Amino acid sequence: MAKLYSKPSSGNKKTTPYEPKQETVDYLLNYSKALSVIHYKSMKFEALIN
């Protein structure tokens, strides 16, 4: 069964946008800094430089 990651809204409460954890933002930024994509002819190679 699928896991739901949001809570159902209740009544007329104002909904606030979801804020990511700083840990998640740091992880994604570090991953994107370490990712290297090399294009060769019609192929694409991805490498993590860690």
N, CA, C and O atoms as CSV, one atom per row, in Angstrom:
chain,resi,resn,atom,element,x,y,z
A,1,MET,N,N,0.844,-1.180,0.000
A,1,MET,CA,C,0.000,0.000,0.000
A,1,MET,C,C,0.891,1.245,0.000
A,1,MET,O,O,1.925,1.267,0.668
A,2,ALA,N,N,0.503,2.258,-0.730
A,2,ALA,CA,C,1.293,3.485,-0.831
A,2,ALA,C,C,1.285,4.246,0.480
A,2,ALA,O,O,0.282,4.277,1.193
A,3,LYS,N,N,2.413,4.857,0.785
A,3,LYS,CA,C,2.536,5.632,2.009
A,3,LYS,C,C,2.240,7.091,1.687
A,3,LYS,O,O,2.824,7.652,0.760
A,4,LEU,N,N,1.340,7.708,2.442
A,4,LEU,CA,C,0.994,9.103,2.225
A,4,LEU,C,C,1.918,9.984,3.067
A,4,LEU,O,O,2.110,9.742,4.258
A,5,TYR,N,N,2.481,10.997,2.434
A,5,TYR,CA,C,3.439,11.856,3.112
A,5,TYR,C,C,2.856,13.208,3.500
A,5,TYR,O,O,3.577,14.049,4.037
A,6,SER,N,N,1.594,13.437,3.249
A,6,SER,CA,C,0.977,14.697,3.645
A,6,SER,C,C,-0.217,14.403,4.542
A,6,SER,O,O,-0.796,13.317,4.509
A,7,LYS,N,N,-0.562,15.391,5.334
A,7,LYS,CA,C,-1.692,15.242,6.231
A,7,LYS,C,C,-2.920,15.838,5.562
A,7,LYS,O,O,-2.809,16.831,4.843
A,8,PRO,N,N,-4.083,15.251,5.785
A,8,PRO,CA,C,-5.296,15.809,5.186
A,8,PRO,C,C,-5.615,17.167,5.810
A,8,PRO,O,O,-5.364,17.385,6.995
A,9,SER,N,N,-6.166,18.075,5.011
A,9,SER,CA,C,-6.519,19.387,5.535
A,9,SER,C,C,-7.785,19.266,6.366
A,9,SER,O,O,-8.651,18.437,6.086
A,10,SER,N,N,-7.880,20.099,7.385
A,10,SER,CA,C,-9.049,20.041,8.259
A,10,SER,C,C,-9.731,21.406,8.283
A,10,SER,O,O,-9.211,22.357,8.866
A,11,GLY,N,N,-10.867,21.495,7.662
A,11,GLY,CA,C,-11.671,22.707,7.717
A,11,GLY,C,C,-11.086,23.884,6.967
A,11,GLY,O,O,-10.566,23.735,5.861
A,12,ASN,N,N,-11.172,25.053,7.575
A,12,ASN,CA,C,-10.755,26.290,6.926
A,12,ASN,C,C,-9.384,26.766,7.369
A,12,ASN,O,O,-9.070,27.948,7.235
A,13,LYS,N,N,-8.586,25.894,7.880
A,13,LYS,CA,C,-7.244,26.291,8.311
A,13,LYS,C,C,-6.428,26.739,7.114
A,13,LYS,O,O,-6.571,26.208,6.012
A,14,LYS,N,N,-5.567,27.728,7.343
A,14,LYS,CA,C,-4.657,28.151,6.285
A,14,LYS,C,C,-3.604,27.068,6.094
A,14,LYS,O,O,-3.062,26.529,7.060
A,15,THR,N,N,-3.331,26.765,4.858
A,15,THR,CA,C,-2.300,25.775,4.597
A,15,THR,C,C,-0.971,26.496,4.397
A,15,THR,O,O,-0.896,27.497,3.685
A,16,THR,N,N,0.049,25.989,5.017
A,16,THR,CA,C,1.380,26.566,4.860
A,16,THR,C,C,2.174,25.689,3.904
A,16,THR,O,O,2.026,24.467,3.909
A,17,PRO,N,N,3.003,26.300,3.094
A,17,PRO,CA,C,3.809,25.487,2.171
A,17,PRO,C,C,4.805,24.633,2.954
A,17,PRO,O,O,5.274,25.013,4.027
A,18,TYR,N,N,5.108,23.484,2.390
A,18,TYR,CA,C,6.046,22.591,3.047
A,18,TYR,C,C,7.456,23.143,2.925
A,18,TYR,O,O,7.850,23.620,1.860
A,19,GLU,N,N,8.203,23.082,3.988
A,19,GLU,CA,C,9.581,23.550,4.013
A,19,GLU,C,C,10.503,22.333,4.135
A,19,GLU,O,O,10.315,21.509,5.030
A,20,PRO,N,N,11.485,22.209,3.258
A,20,PRO,CA,C,12.421,21.079,3.374
A,20,PRO,C,C,13.363,21.287,4.552
A,20,PRO,O,O,13.649,22.418,4.945
A,21,LYS,N,N,13.836,20.184,5.104
A,21,LYS,CA,C,14.820,20.270,6.182
A,21,LYS,C,C,16.138,20.771,5.598
A,21,LYS,O,O,16.443,20.528,4.431
A,22,GLN,N,N,16.903,21.464,6.411
A,22,GLN,CA,C,18.203,21.962,5.961
A,22,GLN,C,C,19.107,20.802,5.565
A,22,GLN,O,O,19.922,20.933,4.653
A,23,GLU,N,N,18.968,19.671,6.242
A,23,GLU,CA,C,19.755,18.474,5.938
A,23,GLU,C,C,19.482,18.001,4.502
A,23,GLU,O,O,20.404,17.608,3.788
A,24,THR,N,N,18.218,18.041,4.089
A,24,THR,CA,C,17.849,17.628,2.739
A,24,THR,C,C,18.415,18.576,1.693
A,24,THR,O,O,18.926,18.138,0.663
A,25,VAL,N,N,18.325,19.871,1.958
A,25,VAL,CA,C,18.855,20.871,1.033
A,25,VAL,C,C,20.362,20.706,0.886
A,25,VAL,O,O,20.881,20.745,-0.230
A,26,ASP,N,N,21.068,20.525,1.995
A,26,ASP,CA,C,22.521,20.344,1.953
A,26,ASP,C,C,22.904,19.100,1.163
A,26,ASP,O,O,23.850,19.121,0.376
A,27,TYR,N,N,22.155,18.007,1.380
A,27,TYR,CA,C,22.441,16.763,0.665
A,27,TYR,C,C,22.308,16.959,-0.839
A,27,TYR,O,O,23.178,16.542,-1.605
A,28,LEU,N,N,21.217,17.595,-1.260
A,28,LEU,CA,C,20.996,17.795,-2.699
A,28,LEU,C,C,22.026,18.732,-3.310
A,28,LEU,O,O,22.475,18.506,-4.433
A,29,LEU,N,N,22.404,19.768,-2.595
A,29,LEU,CA,C,23.428,20.682,-3.104
A,29,LEU,C,C,24.774,19.987,-3.234
A,29,LEU,O,O,25.466,20.157,-4.238
A,30,ASN,N,N,25.147,19.210,-2.233
A,30,ASN,CA,C,26.421,18.497,-2.291
A,30,ASN,C,C,26.418,17.449,-3.400
A,30,ASN,O,O,27.433,17.246,-4.065
A,31,TYR,N,N,25.295,16.791,-3.598
A,31,TYR,CA,C,25.184,15.795,-4.672
A,31,TYR,C,C,25.349,16.464,-6.031
A,31,TYR,O,O,26.062,15.958,-6.897
A,32,SER,N,N,24.688,17.604,-6.213
A,32,SER,CA,C,24.772,18.276,-7.512
A,32,SER,C,C,26.165,18.824,-7.772
A,32,SER,O,O,26.593,18.897,-8.924
A,33,LYS,N,N,26.879,19.210,-6.722
A,33,LYS,CA,C,28.256,19.691,-6.889
A,33,LYS,C,C,29.184,18.551,-7.287
A,33,LYS,O,O,30.145,18.763,-8.027
A,34,ALA,N,N,28.906,17.348,-6.805
A,34,ALA,CA,C,29.778,16.208,-7.059
A,34,ALA,C,C,29.438,15.481,-8.359
A,34,ALA,O,O,30.218,14.649,-8.824
A,35,LEU,N,N,28.287,15.785,-8.945
A,35,LEU,CA,C,27.852,15.091,-10.153
A,35,LEU,C,C,28.519,15.691,-11.383
A,35,LEU,O,O,28.520,16.906,-11.581
A,36,SER,N,N,29.079,14.822,-12.196
A,36,SER,CA,C,29.702,15.239,-13.445
A,36,SER,C,C,29.074,14.451,-14.579
A,36,SER,O,O,29.058,13.220,-14.556
A,37,VAL,N,N,28.554,15.166,-15.579
A,37,VAL,CA,C,27.926,14.524,-16.727
A,37,VAL,C,C,28.813,14.763,-17.939
A,37,VAL,O,O,29.134,15.903,-18.274
A,38,ILE,N,N,29.206,13.671,-18.593
A,38,ILE,CA,C,30.096,13.743,-19.750
A,38,ILE,C,C,29.318,13.267,-20.971
A,38,ILE,O,O,28.776,12.162,-20.987
A,39,HIS,N,N,29.271,14.117,-21.989
A,39,HIS,CA,C,28.591,13.771,-23.236
A,39,HIS,C,C,29.642,13.314,-24.237
A,39,HIS,O,O,30.610,14.026,-24.503
A,40,TYR,N,N,29.445,12.128,-24.785
A,40,TYR,CA,C,30.351,11.584,-25.782
A,40,TYR,C,C,29.522,11.005,-26.906
A,40,TYR,O,O,28.814,10.015,-26.722
A,41,LYS,N,N,29.610,11.625,-28.074
A,41,LYS,CA,C,28.800,11.248,-29.242
A,41,LYS,C,C,27.330,11.258,-28.836
A,41,LYS,O,O,26.835,12.314,-28.445
A,42,SER,N,N,26.620,10.166,-28.906
A,42,SER,CA,C,25.210,10.158,-28.526
A,42,SER,C,C,24.989,9.535,-27.146
A,42,SER,O,O,23.863,9.185,-26.792
A,43,MET,N,N,26.066,9.400,-26.370
A,43,MET,CA,C,25.962,8.778,-25.048
A,43,MET,C,C,26.183,9.816,-23.958
A,43,MET,O,O,26.803,10.857,-24.177
A,44,LYS,N,N,25.661,9.504,-22.781
A,44,LYS,CA,C,25.802,10.372,-21.627
A,44,LYS,C,C,26.355,9.540,-20.473
A,44,LYS,O,O,25.797,8.494,-20.141
A,45,PHE,N,N,27.441,9.992,-19.865
A,45,PHE,CA,C,28.033,9.295,-18.721
A,45,PHE,C,C,27.899,10.187,-17.495
A,45,PHE,O,O,28.222,11.374,-17.541
A,46,GLU,N,N,27.424,9.609,-16.405
A,46,GLU,CA,C,27.300,10.340,-15.158
A,46,GLU,C,C,28.277,9.760,-14.155
A,46,GLU,O,O,28.367,8.544,-13.990
A,47,ALA,N,N,29.012,10.642,-13.483
A,47,ALA,CA,C,29.987,10.173,-12.500
A,47,ALA,C,C,29.884,11.039,-11.249
A,47,ALA,O,O,29.750,12.260,-11.327
A,48,LEU,N,N,29.951,10.383,-10.105
A,48,LEU,CA,C,30.015,11.118,-8.840
A,48,LEU,C,C,31.474,11.258,-8.457
A,48,LEU,O,O,32.193,10.267,-8.330
A,49,ILE,N,N,31.897,12.471,-8.279
A,49,ILE,CA,C,33.293,12.740,-7.975
A,49,ILE,C,C,33.438,12.944,-6.470
A,49,ILE,O,O,33.461,14.076,-5.985
A,50,ASN,N,N,33.534,11.855,-5.751
A,50,ASN,CA,C,33.706,11.905,-4.292
A,50,ASN,C,C,34.858,11.025,-3.911
A,50,ASN,O,O,35.186,10.913,-2.730
